[in-house]
């Protein structure tokens, strides 16, 4: 039985889950914004998936919301945690979802700009 069966893709798909392209942290207001490469399904996200490490302090997110192609939220006071300055997304739950494809973002750590 040759040929392609229904429901199977025989070549690489150009579709992918959302990927971060930039991030900012406002140290005065303790907020963060992560910009993604595509529009996201809007809504409230699980804040326990998000954290920011800055100056060897880890700040857990208190809130996380997807709107447009961004996730933004507020951060709790930090506790000691040595390492590079990064914004981290660590699912599950996998709640950062592409509005266009329905695919989810994978876990990541990315650098950020302080504003």
DSSP file (Angstrom, degrees, kcal/mol; ACC not computed):
  #  RESIDUE AA STRUCTURE BP1 BP2  ACC     N-H-->O    O-->H-N    N-H-->O    O-->H-N    TCO  KAPPA ALPHA  PHI   PSI    X-CA   Y-CA   Z-CA
    1    1 A X              0   0    0      0, 0.0     2,-0.1     0, 0.0     0, 0.0   0.000 360.0 360.0 360.0 101.2    0.0    0.0    0.0
    2    2 A X        +     0   0    0      2,-0.1     2,-0.1     3,-0.0     0, 0.0  -0.306 360.0  56.5 -89.4 177.7    1.8    3.1   -1.2
    3    3 A X  S    S-     0   0    0     -2,-0.1     2,-0.4     2,-0.0     0, 0.0  -0.224  88.8 -51.6  94.0 177.6    1.0    6.7   -0.9
    4    4 A X        -     0   0    0     -2,-0.1     2,-0.2     4,-0.0     3,-0.1  -0.772  48.5-135.0 -95.7 131.9    0.3    9.0    2.0
    5    5 A X    >   -     0   0    0     -2,-0.4     3,-1.6     1,-0.1    -2,-0.0  -0.608  35.5 -93.6 -83.1 145.9   -2.3    8.0    4.6
    6    6 A X  T 3  S+     0   0    0     -2,-0.2    -1,-0.1     1,-0.2     3,-0.1  -0.278 109.6  25.3 -57.9 140.9   -4.8   10.7    5.7
    7    7 A X  T 3  S+     0   0    0      1,-0.2     2,-0.4    -3,-0.1    -1,-0.2   0.420  97.3 107.6  87.5  -1.5   -3.7   12.6    8.8
    8    8 A X    <   -     0   0    0     -3,-1.6     2,-0.5     2,-0.0    -1,-0.2  -0.917  59.0-144.8-112.7 136.1    0.0   12.0    8.3
    9    9 A X        -     0   0    0     -2,-0.4     4,-0.1     1,-0.1    -3,-0.0  -0.859   8.8-169.1 -99.2 129.0    2.4   14.7    7.3
   10   10 A X        +     0   0    0     -2,-0.5     2,-0.3     2,-0.1    -1,-0.1   0.587  68.8  46.4 -95.6 -11.1    5.2   13.5    5.0
   11   11 A X  S    S-     0   0    0      1,-0.1    -2,-0.0     0, 0.0     2,-0.0  -0.840 101.3 -76.5-125.6 166.0    7.4   16.7    5.1
   12   12 A X        -     0   0    0     -2,-0.3     2,-0.3     1,-0.1    -2,-0.1  -0.328  48.5-127.8 -60.8 138.9    8.5   19.0    7.9
   13   13 A X        -     0   0    0      2,-0.1    -1,-0.1     1,-0.1    -4,-0.0  -0.719   2.9-146.3 -90.7 138.1    5.8   21.4    9.1
   14   14 A X  S    S+     0   0    0     -2,-0.3     2,-0.2     2,-0.0    -1,-0.1   0.542  71.1 104.8 -77.5  -4.6    6.5   25.1    9.2
   15   15 A X        +     0   0    0     86,-0.0     2,-0.3     0, 0.0    -2,-0.1  -0.521  44.3 162.2 -79.5 141.4    4.2   25.3   12.3
   16   16 A X        -     0   0    0     -2,-0.2    87,-0.2    87,-0.1    85,-0.1  -0.983  39.1 -96.1-151.5 161.1    5.8   25.7   15.7
   17   17 A X        -     0   0    0     -2,-0.3    88,-0.2    87,-0.2    87,-0.2  -0.245  61.8 -70.2 -70.8 166.7    4.8   26.8   19.2
   18   18 A X        -     0   0    0     85,-0.4    88,-0.5    78,-0.2     2,-0.4  -0.280  50.0-162.3 -60.4 141.2    5.4   30.3   20.4
   19   19 A X        -     0   0    0     86,-0.1    18,-1.8    -3,-0.1    19,-0.2  -0.980  22.3-111.8-126.2 139.4    9.1   31.3   21.0
   20   20 A X  E     +A   36   0A   0     -2,-0.4    16,-0.3    16,-0.2     3,-0.1  -0.456  30.4 176.3 -70.0 140.1   10.3   34.3   23.0
   21   21 A X  E     -     0   0A   0     14,-3.3     2,-0.3     1,-0.4    15,-0.2   0.609  66.0  -6.2-115.2 -22.9   11.9   37.1   21.0
   22   22 A X  E     -A   35   0A   0     13,-1.4    13,-2.7     2,-0.0    -1,-0.4  -0.979  56.2-160.8-163.6 162.3   12.6   39.6   23.8
   23   23 A X  E     -A   34   0A   0     -2,-0.3    90,-2.4    11,-0.2     2,-0.3  -0.995   2.4-165.9-149.0 146.4   11.9   40.3   27.5
   24   24 A X  E     -Ab  33 113A   0      9,-2.5     9,-2.3    -2,-0.3     2,-0.4  -0.975   3.0-162.5-131.5 148.3   12.0   43.3   29.8
   25   25 A X  E     -Ab  32 114A   0     88,-2.4    90,-2.3    -2,-0.3     2,-0.8  -0.999   9.3-152.5-129.3 130.0   12.0   43.6   33.5
   26   26 A X  E  >> -A   31   0A   0      5,-2.7     5,-1.3    -2,-0.4     4,-1.2  -0.892   8.1-169.9-101.6 106.5   11.1   46.8   35.4
   27   27 A X  T  45S+     0   0    0     -2,-0.8    -1,-0.1     1,-0.2     5,-0.0   0.735  82.9  55.3 -71.7 -21.5   12.9   46.6   38.7
   28   28 A X  T  45S+     0   0    0      1,-0.2    -1,-0.2    -3,-0.1    -2,-0.0   0.926 121.3  26.3 -76.3 -45.1   11.1   49.6   40.1
   29   29 A X  T  45S-     0   0    0      2,-0.1    46,-0.2    45,-0.0    -2,-0.2   0.436 102.1-128.4 -97.0   0.2    7.6   48.3   39.6
   30   30 A X  T  <5 +     0   0    0     -4,-1.2    45,-2.6     1,-0.2     2,-0.3   0.912  61.6 136.0  49.7  51.0    8.6   44.6   39.7
   31   31 A X  E   < -AC  26  74A   0     -5,-1.3    -5,-2.7    43,-0.2     2,-0.3  -0.850  37.3-159.3-120.8 160.1    6.9   43.7   36.5
   32   32 A X  E     -AC  25  73A   0     41,-2.1    41,-1.9    -2,-0.3     2,-0.4  -0.973   5.0-166.4-137.7 152.8    8.0   41.7   33.5
   33   33 A X  E     -AC  24  72A   0     -9,-2.3    -9,-2.5    -2,-0.3     2,-0.5  -0.991   2.8-166.1-138.9 129.7    7.0   41.4   29.8
   34   34 A X  E     -AC  23  71A   0     37,-3.0    37,-2.1    -2,-0.4     2,-0.4  -0.980  11.5-150.9-117.4 123.8    8.0   38.6   27.4
   35   35 A X  E     -AC  22  70A   0    -13,-2.7   -14,-3.3    -2,-0.5   -13,-1.4  -0.798  13.8-158.7 -94.1 131.5    7.4   39.2   23.7
   36   36 A X  E     -A   20   0A   0     33,-3.4   -16,-0.2    -2,-0.4     4,-0.1  -0.638  27.7-115.3-107.6 167.2    6.7   36.2   21.5
   37   37 A X  S    S+     0   0    0    -18,-1.8     2,-0.3    -2,-0.2   -17,-0.1   0.383  95.5  26.5 -82.6   3.3    7.0   35.6   17.8
   38   38 A X  S    S-     0   0    0     31,-0.2    -2,-0.2   -19,-0.2     2,-0.0  -0.983  95.4 -77.4-158.3 163.1    3.3   35.1   17.3
   39   39 A X        -     0   0    0     -2,-0.3    60,-2.3    59,-0.1    61,-0.6  -0.352  47.2-144.0 -65.9 145.1   -0.1   36.0   18.8
   40   40 A X  B     -F   98   0B   0     28,-3.5     2,-0.5    58,-0.3    28,-0.3  -0.746  24.3 -98.1-110.0 156.1   -1.1   34.0   21.9
   41   41 A X        -     0   0    0     56,-3.0    56,-0.3    -2,-0.3    25,-0.1  -0.638  54.0-121.6 -68.0 121.1   -4.4   32.8   23.1
   42   42 A X        +     0   0    0     -2,-0.5     2,-0.3    23,-0.1    25,-0.2  -0.307  58.9  85.6 -72.1 150.5   -5.4   35.5   25.6
   43   43 A X  E    S-D   66   0A   0     23,-2.2    23,-3.1    -3,-0.0     2,-0.3  -0.841  76.3 -49.5 151.2 176.8   -6.1   34.8   29.2
   44   44 A X  E     -D   65   0A   0     -2,-0.3    21,-0.2    21,-0.2     2,-0.2  -0.632  53.6-157.8 -79.5 133.8   -4.8   34.4   32.7
   45   45 A X        -     0   0    0     19,-3.2     2,-0.7    -2,-0.3    19,-0.4  -0.647  30.7 -88.2-109.5 166.5   -1.8   32.0   33.0
   46   46 A X    >   -     0   0    0     -2,-0.2     3,-1.6     1,-0.2     4,-0.2  -0.658  34.1-157.8 -74.4 111.9   -0.4   29.9   35.9
   47   47 A X  G >  S+     0   0    0     -2,-0.7     3,-1.8     1,-0.3    14,-0.5   0.734  84.2  75.0 -67.6 -19.8    2.1   32.3   37.5
   48   48 A X  G 3  S+     0   0    0      1,-0.3    -1,-0.3    14,-0.1    -2,-0.1   0.666  87.6  63.5 -67.6 -12.2    4.0   29.4   39.1
   49   49 A X  G <  S+     0   0    0     -3,-1.6    41,-2.7    40,-0.1     2,-0.4   0.628  96.8  71.5 -78.6 -14.3    5.4   28.7   35.6
   50   50 A X  E <   +G   89   0C   0     -3,-1.8    11,-2.2    39,-0.2     2,-0.3  -0.845  51.8 154.3-115.7 138.1    7.2   32.1   35.6
   51   51 A X  E     -GH  88  60C   0     37,-1.8    37,-3.1    -2,-0.4     2,-0.4  -0.982  24.6-147.7-152.1 160.5   10.2   33.5   37.4
   52   52 A X  E     -GH  87  59C   0      7,-2.3     7,-3.3    -2,-0.3     2,-0.5  -0.999   7.0-155.5-130.9 129.5   12.9   36.1   37.0
   53   53 A X  E     +GH  86  58C   0     33,-3.0    33,-0.7    -2,-0.4     2,-0.4  -0.927  23.6 164.5-104.1 127.7   16.5   35.9   38.3
   54   54 A X  E >   - H   0  57C   0      3,-2.7     3,-1.0    -2,-0.5    27,-0.1  -0.979  64.6 -10.1-145.2 128.2   18.2   39.2   38.8
   55   55 A X  T 3  S-     0   0    0     -2,-0.4     3,-0.1     1,-0.3    29,-0.1   0.897 128.9 -52.9  51.9  47.1   21.3   40.0   40.8
   56   56 A X  T 3  S+     0   0    0     27,-0.5    25,-2.3     1,-0.2     2,-0.4   0.780 116.3 113.9  58.9  31.0   21.4   36.5   42.3
   57   57 A X  E <   -HI  54  80C   0     -3,-1.0    -3,-2.7    23,-0.3     2,-0.5  -0.997  58.2-144.2-126.9 134.9   17.8   36.8   43.5
   58   58 A X  E     -HI  53  79C   0     21,-3.1    21,-1.6    -2,-0.4     2,-0.6  -0.880  12.6-163.8-100.6 129.5   15.0   34.6   42.2
   59   59 A X  E     -H   52   0C   0     -7,-3.3    -7,-2.3    -2,-0.5     2,-0.3  -0.952   9.2-147.7-114.3 115.0   11.6   36.4   41.9
   60   60 A X  E     -H   51   0C   0     -2,-0.6    16,-2.9    17,-0.4    -9,-0.2  -0.597  26.0-108.9 -80.4 141.6    8.5   34.2   41.5
   61   61 A X  B     -K   75   0D   0    -11,-2.2    14,-0.3   -14,-0.5     3,-0.1  -0.443  24.6-170.3 -69.6 142.4    5.7   35.6   39.4
   62   62 A X  S    S+     0   0    0     12,-3.1     2,-0.3     1,-0.3   -15,-0.2   0.727  77.3  18.4 -96.4 -35.3    2.5   36.6   41.3
   63   63 A X        -     0   0    0     11,-1.3    -1,-0.3   -16,-0.1     2,-0.3  -0.946  60.1-176.0-134.6 156.1    0.5   37.1   38.1
   64   64 A X        +     0   0    0    -19,-0.4   -19,-3.2    -2,-0.3     2,-0.4  -0.918   8.9 175.3-153.1 126.6    0.9   36.1   34.5
   65   65 A X  E     -DE  44  72A   0      7,-2.5     7,-2.3    -2,-0.3     2,-0.5  -0.998  20.1-145.0-137.9 133.8   -1.4   37.2   31.6
   66   66 A X  E     +DE  43  71A   0    -23,-3.1   -23,-2.2    -2,-0.4     2,-0.3  -0.844  29.2 157.3 -96.9 132.6   -1.3   36.5   27.9
   67   67 A X  E >   - E   0  70A   0      3,-2.5     3,-2.1    -2,-0.5     2,-0.3  -0.939  63.0 -28.2-153.7 131.2   -2.5   39.3   25.6
   68   68 A X  T 3  S-     0   0    0     -2,-0.3   -28,-3.5   -28,-0.3    31,-0.2  -0.471 126.0 -30.5  62.8-125.0   -1.6   39.9   21.9
   69   69 A X  T 3  S+     0   0    0    -30,-0.3   -33,-3.4    -2,-0.3     2,-0.3   0.017 122.3  87.5-112.0  26.7    1.9   38.4   21.5
   70   70 A X  E <   -CE  35  67A   0     -3,-2.1    -3,-2.5   -35,-0.2     2,-0.4  -0.912  56.0-155.9-127.2 151.5    3.0   39.2   25.1
   71   71 A X  E     +CE  34  66A   0    -37,-2.1   -37,-3.0    -2,-0.3     2,-0.3  -0.996  27.9 173.0-116.2 132.2    3.0   37.6   28.5
   72   72 A X  E     +CE  33  65A   0     -7,-2.3    -7,-2.5    -2,-0.4     2,-0.3  -0.936   5.8 139.3-136.1 159.8    3.2   40.1   31.4
   73   73 A X  E     -C   32   0A   0    -41,-1.9   -41,-2.1    -2,-0.3     2,-0.3  -0.981  42.0 -87.1-175.4-175.3    2.9   40.0   35.1
   74   74 A X  E     -C   31   0A   0     -2,-0.3   -12,-3.1   -43,-0.2   -11,-1.3  -0.800  33.9-136.7-114.5 157.3    4.1   41.1   38.5
   75   75 A X  B     -K   61   0D   0    -45,-2.6   -14,-0.2    -2,-0.3     2,-0.1  -0.849   7.3-130.3-118.8 148.4    6.9   39.6   40.7
   76   76 A X        -     0   0    0    -16,-2.9   -14,-0.0    -2,-0.3    -1,-0.0  -0.389  49.4 -74.9 -81.7 168.0    7.3   38.8   44.3
   77   77 A X        -     0   0    0     -2,-0.1   -17,-0.4     1,-0.1    -1,-0.2  -0.329  61.3-108.5 -60.3 149.3   10.3   39.8   46.4
   78   78 A X        -     0   0    0    -19,-0.2     2,-0.3    -3,-0.1   -19,-0.2  -0.359  23.9-156.4 -85.9 161.0   13.3   37.8   45.6
   79   79 A X  E     -I   58   0C   0    -21,-1.6   -21,-3.1    -2,-0.1    -1,-0.0  -0.916  44.0 -73.1-127.6 158.2   15.2   35.1   47.5
   80   80 A X  E     +I   57   0C   0     -2,-0.3   -23,-0.3   -23,-0.2     2,-0.2  -0.225  62.0 146.7 -56.5 131.2   18.9   34.1   47.1
   81   81 A X        -     0   0    0    -25,-2.3   -25,-0.1     2,-0.1   -27,-0.1  -0.613  35.9-142.2-167.6 100.1   19.6   32.1   44.0
   82   82 A X        +     0   0    0     -2,-0.2     2,-0.3   -26,-0.1   -27,-0.0  -0.364  51.7  84.3 -69.8 143.9   22.9   32.4   42.2
   83   83 A X  S    S-     0   0    0     -2,-0.1   -27,-0.5   -26,-0.0   -26,-0.1  -0.886  76.3 -38.7 152.3-178.7   23.0   32.3   38.4
   84   84 A X        -     0   0    0     -2,-0.3     2,-0.7     1,-0.1   -31,-0.1  -0.297  63.6 -98.9 -71.1 155.7   22.6   34.3   35.3
   85   85 A X        +     0   0    0    -33,-0.1    27,-0.3    27,-0.1     2,-0.3  -0.666  66.2 145.2 -75.8 112.7   19.9   37.0   34.9
   86   86 A X  E     -G   53   0C   0     -2,-0.7   -33,-3.0   -33,-0.7     2,-0.5  -0.973  52.1-127.7-145.8 156.8   17.1   35.4   33.0
   87   87 A X  E     -GJ  52 110C   0     23,-2.9    23,-2.4    -2,-0.3     2,-0.4  -0.933  37.7-159.6 -98.1 133.2   13.3   35.2   32.7
   88   88 A X  E     -GJ  51 109C   0    -37,-3.1   -37,-1.8    -2,-0.5     2,-0.5  -0.945  19.7-167.5-123.1 139.3   12.2   31.5   32.9
   89   89 A X  E     +GJ  50 108C   0     19,-2.7    19,-1.9    -2,-0.4     2,-0.4  -0.992  14.3 175.1-119.5 120.3    9.1   29.7   31.8
   90   90 A X        -     0   0    0    -41,-2.7   -40,-0.0    -2,-0.5    16,-0.0  -0.718  21.8-153.1-133.3  82.2    8.9   26.2   33.3
   91   91 A X        +     0   0    0     -2,-0.4     2,-0.2    14,-0.1     3,-0.1  -0.308  45.8 132.2 -74.9 168.7    5.7   24.3   32.5
   92   92 A X  S    S+     0   0    0     -2,-0.0     2,-0.1    15,-0.0    -2,-0.1   0.401  83.6  57.7 -86.7 166.0    3.6   22.3   33.1
   93   93 A X  S    S-     0   0    0     -2,-0.2     2,-1.5   -44,-0.0     3,-0.1   0.499  85.1-147.1 -74.4 151.1    0.9   23.3   32.8
   94   94 A X        +     0   0    0      1,-0.2    12,-0.0    -2,-0.1    13,-0.0  -0.673  42.6 146.7 -86.1  85.8    1.5   24.3   29.1
   95   95 A X        +     0   0    0     -2,-1.5     2,-0.9   -49,-0.1    -1,-0.2   0.406  36.7  94.4-111.1   2.0   -0.6   27.3   29.1
   96   96 A X        +     0   0    0      9,-0.2     9,-2.4    -3,-0.1     2,-0.4  -0.848  61.5 176.5 -92.1 105.5    1.2   29.6   26.6
   97   97 A X  B     -L  104   0E   0     -2,-0.9   -56,-3.0   -56,-0.3     2,-0.2  -0.913  34.0-117.0-121.9 135.0   -0.7   28.7   23.5
   98   98 A X  B  >  -F   40   0B   0      5,-3.1     4,-1.5    -2,-0.4   -58,-0.3  -0.511  15.7-149.0 -66.3 130.3   -0.4   30.1   19.9
   99   99 A X  T  4 S+     0   0    0    -60,-2.3   -59,-0.2    -2,-0.2    -1,-0.2   0.798  96.3  44.0 -68.5 -28.6   -3.7   31.7   18.8
  100  100 A X  T  4 S+     0   0    0    -61,-0.6    -1,-0.2     1,-0.1   -60,-0.1   0.857 129.2  17.9 -86.5 -37.8   -3.0   30.7   15.2
  101  101 A X  T  4 S-     0   0    0      2,-0.2    -2,-0.1   -85,-0.1     3,-0.1   0.650  86.7-128.6-111.2 -19.3   -1.8   27.1   15.5
  102  102 A X     <  +     0   0    0     -4,-1.5     2,-0.2     1,-0.3    -3,-0.1   0.484  63.4 136.9  79.2   1.9   -2.9   25.9   19.0
  103  103 A X        -     0   0    0    -87,-0.2    -5,-3.1    -6,-0.1   -85,-0.4  -0.499  49.0-126.0 -82.1 154.8    0.7   24.7   19.6
  104  104 A X  B     -L   97   0E   0     -7,-0.2     2,-0.2   -87,-0.2    -7,-0.2  -0.629  17.4-107.3-103.0 157.2    2.3   25.4   23.0
  105  105 A X        -     0   0    0     -9,-2.4    -9,-0.2    -2,-0.2     2,-0.1  -0.583  32.6-131.2 -77.8 141.8    5.5   27.1   24.1
  106  106 A X        -     0   0    0    -88,-0.5   -17,-0.1    -2,-0.2    -1,-0.1  -0.466  38.8 -79.4 -83.8 163.2    8.3   24.9   25.3
  107  107 A X        +     0   0    0     -2,-0.1     2,-0.3   -16,-0.1   -17,-0.2  -0.309  63.0 165.6 -59.0 147.0   10.2   25.6   28.6
  108  108 A X  E     -J   89   0C   0    -19,-1.9   -19,-2.7    -3,-0.1     2,-0.4  -0.989  35.6-147.5-157.7 161.4   12.8   28.3   28.2
  109  109 A X  E     +J   88   0C   0     -2,-0.3     2,-0.3   -21,-0.2   -21,-0.2  -0.991  28.1 175.9-126.7 135.9   15.2   30.7   29.9
  110  110 A X  E     -J   87   0C   0    -23,-2.4   -23,-2.9    -2,-0.4   -89,-0.0  -0.992  29.5-112.7-141.4 147.5   16.0   34.0   28.1
  111  111 A X        -     0   0    0     -2,-0.3     2,-0.3   -25,-0.2   -25,-0.2  -0.194  36.2-157.2 -68.4 169.2   17.9   37.1   28.9
  112  112 A X        -     0   0    0    -27,-0.3     2,-0.4   -90,-0.1   -88,-0.2  -0.939  17.0-117.9-146.7 166.9   16.2   40.4   29.4
  113  113 A X  E     -b   24   0A   0    -90,-2.4   -88,-2.4    -2,-0.3     2,-0.5  -0.899  27.4-132.2-105.6 136.5   16.5   44.2   29.3
  114  114 A X  E      b   25   0A   0     -2,-0.4   -88,-0.2   -90,-0.2   -90,-0.0  -0.784 360.0 360.0 -89.3 129.4   16.0   46.2   32.5
  115  115 A X              0   0    0    -90,-2.3   -89,-0.2    -2,-0.5    -1,-0.1   0.358 360.0 360.0-118.1 360.0   13.7   49.2   32.0
